[in-house]
């Protein structure tokens, strides 16, 4: 117990932790910003009666008054042993010209030590990206801010054109999510399937449920839709290193004398983060049968917050 192994080794070493946390922080906030703008555009188009256009802006119904969660679990399992099946001492004792007696011993030994560190973080789901707007032309001509606080995710926020659509000032958060502006990035992007940035992948997942959530008929939407209220993403990376050493002797007295020693270290990095909607607390209640459909007050109530209804115009 007086000798410990730092679990921040292997696939996730201590010097990688700050950069890794910055990456997951910036990917999530990029998704929050892009998702919030899509939500605003959806509401704005609905407000002027353009229902079909509104459906072109799928979003995840995040709750801005709730926290999201980030969980990083680092574990190392060290094992040292003498496998009894491979370690044996067979002493051969001749009795006469035809008979022998063999004494067999197969000792085994195993020592397993587990070291684990769990880091839990809260992240506000109403976070937005810092940085001044920058035109696409300035970006293409490399006229971008240089002396920017390294804590900031992007040097600037691209603005496709200086105009206003249905009362919403539009910045290219979707382009940032896709990784279209690498010169603005101040963090290492997390890639899904080695290609797509995590923020863009989260947007795609929101789009996957969109057709069963939103429709042009708001009354139908209230009667027949399903609401993604909580989504949990988990990633695990496991690396195992091992060494096996065997010594074997065969003689007239030993047949065989075999010693097999093994050592291994298994290192696991586990990341999980959670997206919460307005009714996230209902998801666990639904499993237990305690999520009530009522308007009588309390925390477990229905209907939940839905997007603004389409205009009657």
Protein Blocks (a to p, Z undefined) as FASTA:
>chain_A
ZZccdfbgcjlcfklmmmmmmmmmmmmmmmmmmmmmmmmmmmmmmmnopaklmmmmccdd
ddfkbccdddddddddddddddfklgccdddddfblmbccdddddddddddddddddddd
dddfkbccedddddfklmmnopacfbdcfkbmbfbdcdfbacdeehiacddfklmmnopa
mmlpccdcddehhlacfklmmmmmmmmmmmmmbcfblklmmmmmccdfbdcddddddddd
ddddddddddfkbccdddddddddddddddddddddfklmmmmmmmnopaccdfebpjbd
cdddddddddfZZ
